[in-house]
Amino acid sequence: MEDKKLLYYLIKQAKKGNKRATFELIIRFEPLINRHSKINGEFNQECKDYIIDKLLEEIKNFKNFKKIRLPF
């Protein structure tokens, strides 16, 4: 449960432009990002960079953050 609160806090801070929170999010999701950064079974840095760019873009564009009610 504490992990969900931290994730919520990090996303909220990253949305506000906090670079440290943004970096922490990338680090937390890096194993998942790496797993999906493959082309023909081989790791591809360009693919990883693209996924990270999209993640950062989506955090910035997220509009309904206040409407989210977490059950904790």
A tleap script that builds the chain and sets N, CA, C and O, in Angstrom:
source leaprc.protein.ff14SB
mol = sequence {
  NMET GLU ASP LYS LYS LEU LEU TYR TYR LEU
  ILE LYS GLN ALA LYS LYS GLY ASN LYS ARG
  ALA THR PHE GLU LEU ILE ILE ARG PHE GLU
  PRO LEU ILE ASN ARG HIE SER LYS ILE ASN
  GLY GLU PHE ASN GLN GLU CYS LYS ASP TYR
  ILE ILE ASP LYS LEU LEU GLU GLU ILE LYS
  ASN PHE LYS ASN PHE LYS LYS ILE ARG LEU
  PRO CPHE
}
set mol.1.N position { 0.830 -1.197 0.000 }
set mol.1.CA position { 0.000 0.000 0.000 }
set mol.1.C position { 0.874 1.260 0.000 }
set mol.1.O position { 0.563 2.224 -0.700 }
set mol.2.N position { 1.933 1.261 0.756 }
set mol.2.CA position { 2.816 2.420 0.831 }
set mol.2.C position { 3.446 2.710 -0.531 }
set mol.2.O position { 3.688 3.865 -0.878 }
set mol.3.N position { 3.707 1.657 -1.291 }
set mol.3.CA position { 4.295 1.807 -2.615 }
set mol.3.C position { 3.360 2.572 -3.554 }
set mol.3.O position { 3.815 3.374 -4.370 }
set mol.4.N position { 2.055 2.324 -3.436 }
set mol.4.CA position { 1.078 3.025 -4.277 }
set mol.4.C position { 1.035 4.509 -3.935 }
set mol.4.O position { 0.911 5.351 -4.824 }
set mol.5.N position { 1.137 4.827 -2.661 }
set mol.5.CA position { 1.140 6.229 -2.239 }
set mol.5.C position { 2.363 6.951 -2.784 }
set mol.5.O position { 2.273 8.092 -3.236 }
set mol.6.N position { 3.509 6.277 -2.736 }
set mol.6.CA position { 4.738 6.875 -3.250 }
set mol.6.C position { 4.637 7.091 -4.759 }
set mol.6.O position { 5.044 8.135 -5.268 }
set mol.7.N position { 4.101 6.118 -5.465 }
set mol.7.CA position { 3.937 6.242 -6.910 }
set mol.7.C position { 3.011 7.409 -7.243 }
set mol.7.O position { 3.297 8.199 -8.143 }
set mol.8.N position { 1.911 7.512 -6.521 }
set mol.8.CA position { 0.962 8.612 -6.704 }
set mol.8.C position { 1.667 9.957 -6.479 }
set mol.8.O position { 1.515 10.889 -7.269 }
set mol.9.N position { 2.432 10.040 -5.401 }
set mol.9.CA position { 3.161 11.266 -5.068 }
set mol.9.C position { 4.177 11.607 -6.164 }
set mol.9.O position { 4.275 12.761 -6.583 }
set mol.10.N position { 4.925 10.612 -6.622 }
set mol.10.CA position { 5.936 10.857 -7.660 }
set mol.10.C position { 5.304 11.355 -8.958 }
set mol.10.O position { 5.823 12.274 -9.591 }
set mol.11.N position { 4.196 10.755 -9.350 }
set mol.11.CA position { 3.523 11.189 -10.577 }
set mol.11.C position { 3.022 12.623 -10.422 }
set mol.11.O position { 3.158 13.445 -11.328 }
set mol.12.N position { 2.453 12.901 -9.278 }
set mol.12.CA position { 1.946 14.250 -9.017 }
set mol.12.C position { 3.083 15.279 -9.061 }
set mol.12.O position { 2.929 16.355 -9.639 }
set mol.13.N position { 4.213 14.946 -8.455 }
set mol.13.CA position { 5.359 15.853 -8.454 }
set mol.13.C position { 5.967 15.998 -9.850 }
set mol.13.O position { 6.357 17.097 -10.245 }
set mol.14.N position { 6.047 14.902 -10.591 }
set mol.14.CA position { 6.580 14.951 -11.952 }
set mol.14.C position { 5.690 15.824 -12.834 }
set mol.14.O position { 6.184 16.569 -13.681 }
set mol.15.N position { 4.389 15.729 -12.633 }
set mol.15.CA position { 3.441 16.556 -13.388 }
set mol.15.C position { 3.692 18.036 -13.132 }
set mol.15.O position { 3.512 18.865 -14.025 }
set mol.16.N position { 4.106 18.365 -11.916 }
set mol.16.CA position { 4.409 19.756 -11.552 }
set mol.16.C position { 5.778 20.206 -12.063 }
set mol.16.O position { 6.125 21.381 -11.949 }
set mol.17.N position { 6.559 19.275 -12.626 }
set mol.17.CA position { 7.860 19.640 -13.180 }
set mol.17.C position { 9.044 19.270 -12.312 }
set mol.17.O position { 10.168 19.678 -12.605 }
set mol.18.N position { 8.825 18.509 -11.253 }
set mol.18.CA position { 9.901 18.091 -10.362 }
set mol.18.C position { 10.777 17.064 -11.086 }
set mol.18.O position { 10.344 15.942 -11.350 }
set mol.19.N position { 12.008 17.460 -11.401 }
set mol.19.CA position { 12.903 16.591 -12.171 }
set mol.19.C position { 13.340 15.359 -11.390 }
set mol.19.O position { 13.523 14.286 -11.966 }
set mol.20.N position { 13.505 15.510 -10.100 }
set mol.20.CA position { 13.914 14.370 -9.282 }
set mol.20.C position { 12.817 13.295 -9.269 }
set mol.20.O position { 13.108 12.103 -9.366 }
set mol.21.N position { 11.567 13.723 -9.148 }
set mol.21.CA position { 10.443 12.781 -9.169 }
set mol.21.C position { 10.342 12.103 -10.534 }
set mol.21.O position { 10.061 10.908 -10.624 }
set mol.22.N position { 10.572 12.870 -11.584 }
set mol.22.CA position { 10.542 12.313 -12.940 }
set mol.22.C position { 11.618 11.252 -13.105 }
set mol.22.O position { 11.364 10.178 -13.652 }
set mol.23.N position { 12.819 11.556 -12.632 }
set mol.23.CA position { 13.928 10.605 -12.711 }
set mol.23.C position { 13.604 9.348 -11.906 }
set mol.23.O position { 13.881 8.235 -12.353 }
set mol.24.N position { 13.020 9.523 -10.725 }
set mol.24.CA position { 12.658 8.382 -9.880 }
set mol.24.C position { 11.620 7.488 -10.577 }
set mol.24.O position { 11.688 6.263 -10.477 }
set mol.25.N position { 10.676 8.096 -11.271 }
set mol.25.CA position { 9.691 7.310 -12.021 }
set mol.25.C position { 10.353 6.478 -13.110 }
set mol.25.O position { 10.029 5.303 -13.287 }
set mol.26.N position { 11.275 7.089 -13.834 }
set mol.26.CA position { 11.981 6.359 -14.895 }
set mol.26.C position { 12.752 5.189 -14.299 }
set mol.26.O position { 12.736 4.088 -14.851 }
set mol.27.N position { 13.426 5.419 -13.180 }
set mol.27.CA position { 14.188 4.353 -12.521 }
set mol.27.C position { 13.251 3.228 -12.051 }
set mol.27.O position { 13.566 2.049 -12.215 }
set mol.28.N position { 12.117 3.589 -11.476 }
set mol.28.CA position { 11.168 2.580 -10.978 }
set mol.28.C position { 10.610 1.727 -12.115 }
set mol.28.O position { 10.383 0.530 -11.943 }
set mol.29.N position { 10.389 2.345 -13.279 }
set mol.29.CA position { 9.800 1.616 -14.404 }
set mol.29.C position { 10.841 1.067 -15.382 }
set mol.29.O position { 10.482 0.462 -16.392 }
set mol.30.N position { 12.119 1.272 -15.089 }
set mol.30.CA position { 13.160 0.851 -16.020 }
set mol.30.C position { 13.124 -0.642 -16.362 }
set mol.30.O position { 13.303 -0.985 -17.531 }
set mol.31.N position { 12.903 -1.535 -15.410 }
set mol.31.CA position { 12.834 -2.962 -15.806 }
set mol.31.C position { 11.710 -3.233 -16.820 }
set mol.31.O position { 11.898 -3.998 -17.766 }
set mol.32.N position { 10.564 -2.614 -16.621 }
set mol.32.CA position { 9.449 -2.777 -17.557 }
set mol.32.C position { 9.777 -2.130 -18.903 }
set mol.32.O position { 9.493 -2.698 -19.957 }
set mol.33.N position { 10.371 -0.949 -18.861 }
set mol.33.CA position { 10.764 -0.253 -20.094 }
set mol.33.C position { 11.765 -1.105 -20.867 }
set mol.33.O position { 11.635 -1.275 -22.079 }
set mol.34.N position { 12.762 -1.639 -20.168 }
set mol.34.CA position { 13.778 -2.474 -20.829 }
set mol.34.C position { 13.165 -3.725 -21.445 }
set mol.34.O position { 13.561 -4.151 -22.530 }
set mol.35.N position { 12.196 -4.310 -20.745 }
set mol.35.CA position { 11.552 -5.523 -21.248 }
set mol.35.C position { 10.827 -5.263 -22.572 }
set mol.35.O position { 10.733 -6.149 -23.422 }
set mol.36.N position { 10.322 -4.055 -22.734 }
set mol.36.CA position { 9.568 -3.719 -23.945 }
set mol.36.C position { 10.394 -2.926 -24.957 }
set mol.36.O position { 9.850 -2.391 -25.923 }
set mol.37.N position { 11.693 -2.853 -24.738 }
set mol.37.CA position { 12.579 -2.110 -25.640 }
set mol.37.C position { 13.368 -3.053 -26.538 }
set mol.37.O position { 14.580 -2.908 -26.703 }
set mol.38.N position { 12.674 -4.006 -27.103 }
set mol.38.CA position { 13.341 -5.003 -27.941 }
set mol.38.C position { 12.739 -5.032 -29.332 }
set mol.38.O position { 11.534 -4.859 -29.519 }
set mol.39.N position { 13.602 -5.253 -30.291 }
set mol.39.CA position { 13.188 -5.455 -31.673 }
set mol.39.C position { 13.819 -6.768 -32.114 }
set mol.39.O position { 15.036 -6.933 -32.043 }
set mol.40.N position { 12.998 -7.688 -32.563 }
set mol.40.CA position { 13.451 -9.031 -32.946 }
set mol.40.C position { 14.214 -9.712 -31.809 }
set mol.40.O position { 15.193 -10.418 -32.050 }
set mol.41.N position { 13.767 -9.499 -30.576 }
set mol.41.CA position { 14.380 -10.137 -29.420 }
set mol.41.C position { 15.648 -9.487 -28.910 }
set mol.41.O position { 16.223 -9.938 -27.920 }
set mol.42.N position { 16.091 -8.433 -29.574 }
set mol.42.CA position { 17.325 -7.744 -29.188 }
set mol.42.C position { 17.008 -6.389 -28.580 }
set mol.42.O position { 16.155 -5.658 -29.083 }
set mol.43.N position { 17.708 -6.053 -27.479 }
set mol.43.CA position { 17.519 -4.746 -26.848 }
set mol.43.C position { 17.861 -3.651 -27.846 }
set mol.43.O position { 18.836 -3.756 -28.590 }
set mol.44.N position { 17.037 -2.583 -27.853 }
set mol.44.CA position { 17.244 -1.466 -28.769 }
set mol.44.C position { 17.146 -0.157 -27.988 }
set mol.44.O position { 16.084 0.175 -27.462 }
set mol.45.N position { 18.251 0.587 -27.912 }
set mol.45.CA position { 18.301 1.830 -27.141 }
set mol.45.C position { 17.342 2.875 -27.691 }
set mol.45.O position { 16.729 3.617 -26.923 }
set mol.46.N position { 17.207 2.943 -28.997 }
set mol.46.CA position { 16.263 3.896 -29.599 }
set mol.46.C position { 14.837 3.621 -29.138 }
set mol.46.O position { 14.066 4.542 -28.869 }
set mol.47.N position { 14.505 2.360 -29.054 }
set mol.47.CA position { 13.180 1.957 -28.607 }
set mol.47.C position { 12.986 2.377 -27.144 }
set mol.47.O position { 11.926 2.886 -26.780 }
set mol.48.N position { 13.994 2.167 -26.320 }
set mol.48.CA position { 13.933 2.566 -24.914 }
set mol.48.C position { 13.756 4.073 -24.790 }
set mol.48.O position { 12.928 4.541 -24.008 }
set mol.49.N position { 14.521 4.824 -25.550 }
set mol.49.CA position { 14.416 6.285 -25.524 }
set mol.49.C position { 13.022 6.747 -25.937 }
set mol.49.O position { 12.472 7.684 -25.360 }
set mol.50.N position { 12.465 6.087 -26.929 }
set mol.50.CA position { 11.117 6.427 -27.398 }
set mol.50.C position { 10.083 6.179 -26.293 }
set mol.50.O position { 9.208 7.012 -26.058 }
set mol.51.N position { 10.190 5.044 -25.627 }
set mol.51.CA position { 9.248 4.716 -24.554 }
set mol.51.C position { 9.365 5.734 -23.419 }
set mol.51.O position { 8.348 6.185 -22.891 }
set mol.52.N position { 10.565 6.094 -23.047 }
set mol.52.CA position { 10.762 7.085 -21.982 }
set mol.52.C position { 10.198 8.435 -22.408 }
set mol.52.O position { 9.539 9.109 -21.617 }
set mol.53.N position { 10.451 8.833 -23.646 }
set mol.53.CA position { 9.898 10.101 -24.153 }
set mol.53.C position { 8.373 10.096 -24.080 }
set mol.53.O position { 7.765 11.084 -23.668 }
set mol.54.N position { 7.764 8.996 -24.475 }
set mol.54.CA position { 6.297 8.888 -24.429 }
set mol.54.C position { 5.787 8.919 -22.991 }
set mol.54.O position { 4.762 9.542 -22.714 }
set mol.55.N position { 6.481 8.264 -22.088 }
set mol.55.CA position { 6.099 8.287 -20.675 }
set mol.55.C position { 6.118 9.719 -20.144 }
set mol.55.O position { 5.174 10.148 -19.480 }
set mol.56.N position { 7.179 10.454 -20.431 }
set mol.56.CA position { 7.295 11.841 -19.969 }
set mol.56.C position { 6.226 12.729 -20.601 }
set mol.56.O position { 5.665 13.606 -19.944 }
set mol.57.N position { 5.956 12.497 -21.861 }
set mol.57.CA position { 4.918 13.250 -22.567 }
set mol.57.C position { 3.539 13.006 -21.945 }
set mol.57.O position { 2.761 13.940 -21.752 }
set mol.58.N position { 3.252 11.755 -21.638 }
set mol.58.CA position { 1.956 11.418 -21.048 }
set mol.58.C position { 1.807 11.998 -19.641 }
set mol.58.O position { 0.716 12.424 -19.265 }
set mol.59.N position { 2.867 12.018 -18.877 }
set mol.59.CA position { 2.808 12.629 -17.543 }
set mol.59.C position { 2.474 14.111 -17.669 }
set mol.59.O position { 1.629 14.621 -16.933 }
set mol.60.N position { 3.130 14.802 -18.591 }
set mol.60.CA position { 2.877 16.238 -18.780 }
set mol.60.C position { 1.458 16.514 -19.266 }
set mol.60.O position { 0.848 17.508 -18.873 }
set mol.61.N position { 0.936 15.644 -20.111 }
set mol.61.CA position { -0.378 15.870 -20.714 }
set mol.61.C position { -1.539 15.342 -19.876 }
set mol.61.O position { -2.699 15.559 -20.225 }
set mol.62.N position { -1.246 14.662 -18.794 }
set mol.62.CA position { -2.304 14.093 -17.962 }
set mol.62.C position { -3.111 15.217 -17.336 }
set mol.62.O position { -2.558 16.038 -16.605 }
set mol.63.N position { -4.412 15.269 -17.611 }
set mol.63.CA position { -5.230 16.408 -17.198 }
set mol.63.C position { -6.135 16.141 -16.008 }
set mol.63.O position { -6.390 17.060 -15.230 }
set mol.64.N position { -6.620 14.945 -15.839 }
set mol.64.CA position { -7.625 14.671 -14.815 }
set mol.64.C position { -7.034 14.057 -13.560 }
set mol.64.O position { -7.643 13.179 -12.947 }
set mol.65.N position { -5.857 14.512 -13.176 }
set mol.65.CA position { -5.182 13.938 -12.023 }
set mol.65.C position { -5.984 14.140 -10.737 }
set mol.65.O position { -5.981 13.269 -9.867 }
set mol.66.N position { -6.661 15.262 -10.608 }
set mol.66.CA position { -7.422 15.559 -9.392 }
set mol.66.C position { -8.636 14.659 -9.237 }
set mol.66.O position { -9.118 14.462 -8.121 }
set mol.67.N position { -9.134 14.113 -10.331 }
set mol.67.CA position { -10.323 13.265 -10.282 }
set mol.67.C position { -10.030 11.837 -9.840 }
set mol.67.O position { -10.952 11.085 -9.524 }
set mol.68.N position { -8.776 11.464 -9.816 }
set mol.68.CA position { -8.413 10.108 -9.437 }
set mol.68.C position { -8.559 9.954 -7.926 }
set mol.68.O position { -8.003 10.735 -7.154 }
set mol.69.N position { -9.291 8.965 -7.528 }
set mol.69.CA position { -9.464 8.650 -6.109 }
set mol.69.C position { -8.824 7.299 -5.852 }
set mol.69.O position { -9.279 6.277 -6.364 }
set mol.70.N position { -7.783 7.301 -5.070 }
set mol.70.CA position { -7.107 6.049 -4.757 }
set mol.70.C position { -7.706 5.464 -3.473 }
set mol.70.O position { -8.050 6.206 -2.553 }
set mol.71.N position { -7.828 4.156 -3.416 }
set mol.71.CA position { -8.494 3.527 -2.265 }
set mol.71.C position { -7.572 3.348 -1.048 }
set mol.71.O position { -7.623 2.310 -0.388 }
set mol.72.N position { -6.745 4.334 -0.749 }
set mol.72.CA position { -5.893 4.235 0.452 }
set mol.72.C position { -5.813 5.557 1.142 }
set mol.72.O position { -5.146 5.678 2.169 }
savepdb mol mol.pdb
quit
